[in-house]
Amino acid sequence: MTLNLNISTFSDIKNIAKRPFVIAGPCSAETEEQVLKSAEAIHNSGNVSLFRAGIWKPRTRPGSFEGVGEIGLEWLKKVKENFNMPVTVEVANALHVQKCLKAGIDVLWIGARTTANPFAVQEIADALKGTDIPVLIKNPVNPDFELWIGAFERFNKAGINKIAAIHRGFSSFEKTSFRNTPMWDIAIKLKQILPELPIIGDPSHIAGNTELIPFLSQKMIDLDFDGLMIETHISPKTAWSDAKQQLTPFELDELLKRLIVRNVESTNINFKNKLEELRKQIDNIDEEIIHKIADRMKTAQEIGKYKKDNKVTILQVSRWEDIIKERVFLANALGLSSEFMEAFLPLIHEESIRIQTKIMNEE
């Protein structure tokens, strides 16, 4: 996959050497006073590179607060003038883009609902042709990796190469402690495929509450994310939208002070030698695991032949339930989590069923 992405995406509005790159501001611009007071407090901390505020809010159902609209652009212009802070806003169509460009907005972001709609993404990309404004693209609502990649490609083909990803988690029917499931493997896959693409974490939307934001922020930095987008309101309790997931400027400042920013690499030769030794151990163990899985599948093959000869179905639900229970119990005793085993065991089981099904269907 080839994308002409610029690694210095934000070099014109921030010190690229400063990590993490922090975007902060309220979920929604509500009043001029609220925007300016939030911006002033955030600016005074000295830790934020870009001020955010939503003025067009795509809501799940009509009747919810859907943003103040175009008037909010005037408030953001005052933020730039009063505090010398670049500003960013979410856009969902070409008209939004035109208004933002006219108002001198520094950075645009594409929301999760919009990313999920290729027609909307293309419309926005077409509206940006001939500009060099940076664009942040949130992951789509559902874990559709190709849809996310497609959004980068659409902007890239329109001549936009100042692009960054925002990882804000994915909707799920399952009840978890998160508002949106992180699915870290998708963000890791994106870093592997597009290592030059900056990735910004959105702990506010993954958490859904302020208690989890510090943990998620540290997790994102530990995964080598380039920055964080954190919703910050001068008075979260009175916020018109997403009140539970917005920090105060003071809380944001405290979080960023406690954040541990680690190096990707170390120049310490002793560290490198020890790390290489441990990685070789991991390599050897992985090889053993693969051999053991292959042995397990050979046994599954024999079981498939035996079942075929005796006209027995492939799946016995009670046997599978016993395996889950016993293996999870053993894994817990050895310090492994139930969640890991409940994700790992079905993969093994599916491959076993695939092998047995092939045997059953042989003439």
N, C-alpha and C positions, 0 to 999 in steps of 0.2 A: 504494500500500500504506500503510495507516494502523495504527500501533501506539502505544498510549499509554505511551511509555517516559519514564522520569525521568532526565534528564541528570545529576542529582546522585545517581546510584545509590549511591555509597559515602560520601556526605557525613556520615553519622552515625558512621562508623568511621575516617575518614581526613581529612587535610587535602587537600581537592579541588584546591588550587592546586599541590600537589606532583606533579610528573611526572618519570619514570613512576611509576605505582602498582605496587609490587612485592609479589608473593606468593611466599613461599619456604618450604621445608620438605621433609622426606623424601618420596620416592615412597610409602613405606609406614611406618606406625607399627609398630615391631617390638617394642620393650620400653619401659617407662616411662623408664628411664635414657636410652635413645637419643633419645626424643622430647624430654625435658627438656634434655639437653645440646645437642641441635641447636637448640632454641628459644632457649636462653640465648646461644649464640654468635651466632645470627642477630639476636636482640634487641640485643646489644651493638654491632652495626654501626650501628644507628640508621637504616638505609636501607630496612627492610622494613615494610610496612603491615599485612600479613595473613599468618599462619602456616598452612601447609597440611600435611596428612598423610592418606594413604589408610588407612582401616581395613577397608573392604569392597572387595576387589580383583577385578574381573571379569577372569578369565584366559581365554585362548584354549582351553586344555586343562585338564582336572581334574588334580590332583596338584601343580600349581604352588602357590606361597604365595598364598593367597586372602584374606589380611588377618587381623588379630587380632580383628576384630569389635567388639562393644559395649564391651568393656573399654577400647578405645582412646579412647572418649569421656571417660572419667575422666581419662586422661592429658592430653587436650586442655583439659579444665577446669582442670587444674593449670597449664598453660601460660598461660591467661588470668589466673589468680590470681597466679602468681609473677612474670610479666613484663608484665602489663597489655597483652597482645597479643590482638587479635581472631583467631578461628580459623575455618578452613573445611575441609569434608570432602566427599567425593563420596558421592552417594546414587543408588541405582538402583531403589528401590521405595518404596511408601508406608510400610512398616515402618521403613525407614531414616530417613525424614523424621520420623516420630513420635519416634523415639529421639533424633534430633539436636535437635529442638525442645525436648524435655524436658531435654536436657543443656545447653541455652543456646548452641548453636553459632551463630556470628554470620552466616556466609555458607555457602550450599550450592553445590556445583557438580555439573553433569550431565556424565557422561563420554561419549566419542565413541560407544561401543557402545550406550549408552542413548538418545542423541539419534537414533540410527538406527531406533529402535523407537517409533513413535507411540503404541502402547498403553502402554508404560512411561512415556513422557513425560506422557501424559494422567493416568495414575495418580498420578504425583508432583505434577502441577499441582493435581489435585483434593485431594490431601492437604494442600496449602499454602493452600487457600482460607481467607480470613479472617486471614492473617498478612501481615507486610510485610517478611519476611526477603529480603535480596538473593539472587539466583540467577545463577550463571555457567553459560553453556551452551556446551559444546565443540561444534565442528563434527562432523557424523557421520563415520564411518570412511571412507565413499566420498564423492566430490565431488558430492553431491546438494544443490544450493543450496536448492531448494524445501523439502527435508526440514528443513534448518537453520532456514529462515524459519518453517516450520510449528511448530517447537518454541517459538520466541519467541511466536507467536500463541497457542499452547495455554496458556502461562503467563500471557500478558496477559489472555486471556479468563477466567482463573481469578482475576483481580484482582491479579496480581503485576506491578508496574511497575518494580521495582528489578531490572533485567535487564542483563547484559553478555554479550558473546560472547567465547569463547576460541578463537583460531585455533591448532590443533595439527597442521595438515597432514593429508594424506589417504593412505590405503593405496594402493599401486601394485604391479602385477606386475613392472614394470620395475626393474632394478637401478640404483640411484643412490647418491650419496654420503650421501643422507639416509635416515633410518629411515622418515619419512613425507614425501611430496612436498609442498612448501609451497603451490604453486598460488596465488601472490600475487594473481592476477587475481580469485579468488573473494573474498578479503578486501577488495580494493579495491571490488569490486561491492557488497559489503555496506555499506561506508562510504558509497557513493554513494546507495544505496537508503534506508539508515537512518543519516543523518549524526549523529543524536542518540544513537545506540547506542554505548556504550563498547566498545572492542575490546582484549582483552588477548592478547598473544602467548605461546605456549608453546614456546620454543626447545628445551627438553629433549626433547620428543616428536618434534619435527621432526628434530632432529640425531641422536638415538640415541647420541651420544657427546659427551664434554665439549669436544673440540677445536673443534667447530663452533658451540657455544653463544654465544661472544662475537660472532662474525660475524652470526649470526642475530638476536641481541638488538639489535645496532646497526641491522640492516636493518629490523627491526620499528619501532624508534623513528623511523627515517628515513621510514617509511611512515605516520607519525603515529598509531601505536598508542598507546593510553592507558596501557598497563602491560605487565608481564611476569610470567609464572608460571614460576619456575625451581626445579627439584628440587634440594634442598640437604640433605646428610646429614653428620652429624658424622664419619662414617667410611665413605665411599662404597665402599671396597674390600670391606667386610664386609656391605654392604647385601643384604637378602633379595630384593630385586627391583630391576630396572633399574639395576644398579650402574654400568654404563658411562656413563650419562647424568646422574649426579648430581655436583654440585660440592660442595666443602667450604665451610663458611661463610667462610673466608678467601678462597677463590677467588671466591665470590659478591661479597664486599666489593670485591675488586680489579676485577672486571668492572664493577660499578656505578660505581666511581670513574673508570674509563676511558671509560664511556659518554658519547657526545656527544649532548646533547639540544638540538636545533635548534628555532627558532621556526617556527610555521606561516606567519606573515606577518612583514613588516618595515616599520617606520615610516620607513625611510630613503628619501627621495624619489628620490635618484639610482638606488638599487637598483630601485625600482619602475619608473622610466622605462626603465632598461636591460632589465629583465625583460620589460616590455611590448613593447619593440622585438624582442627575441629570440622572443617568442611569436608575433608577427606573421610573422616569418620562418618559423616552424614551420607556421603556418596556410597560408601561401603554398605551402610545399613539399608539405603534405598535399593541397592542391587540385591541384597538379601530378601527384601520385601517383595520385589518383583519376581524373584525366583519362587518364593513361597506362594505368591498369588497364582503363578503359572502351574505350580503343583496342585493347588486347590482346584483349578479349572480342569486339570487332567482327571482328577477324582470326580468332578461334576460330570465330565464326559462319560465316565464309566457308569455313574448313577443314571445318566440319561439312557444309555444302552440297556441297562437293567430294567428301568421303568418301561421302556418300549417293548421289551420282550415279554413283560408281565402285564402290559396294557394298563399302566398306572399313569395318572395325570402328572404333569410336570410340577404343579404347585400344590403343596399341602400347607394351608394357612396356619394350622396349629404348630407345625414344625417351625415355620418362619417366625411366629410369635415367640416361641421358646428360644430361638437363636438370638433374637433381638434382646430379650430379657437377660439371658445369660451373658452375652457378650458385653452389653452395657454395664452390667454389674462388675464384670472382670475389669473393664476399662476404667470404671470409677475407682476401683481398688488400686489401680496402677497410676492414678493421677490424671487420666484422660477425661474429658468432659462428655456428658451424655449427648450434647448437641453435635459434637464431632462424630461420635459413633453412629448416631441416628442419621447423619448425612453420608457417612462412609459405607456402612453396611449395605444400604440399598444399591449402591453402585456395584458392589461385589455380587449381590444377589441378581441384579439385572444381567450381568455378564454370564452368570451361571445359567440363568433361564434362556438366554440367547443361545448358548452352546447346546443345551438340552433340546431346545426347540428345533435347532438345525438337525440334530440326530433323529428326533421324532419324525421329521418330514422327509428323511432319506428313504428312497425306495429300497 
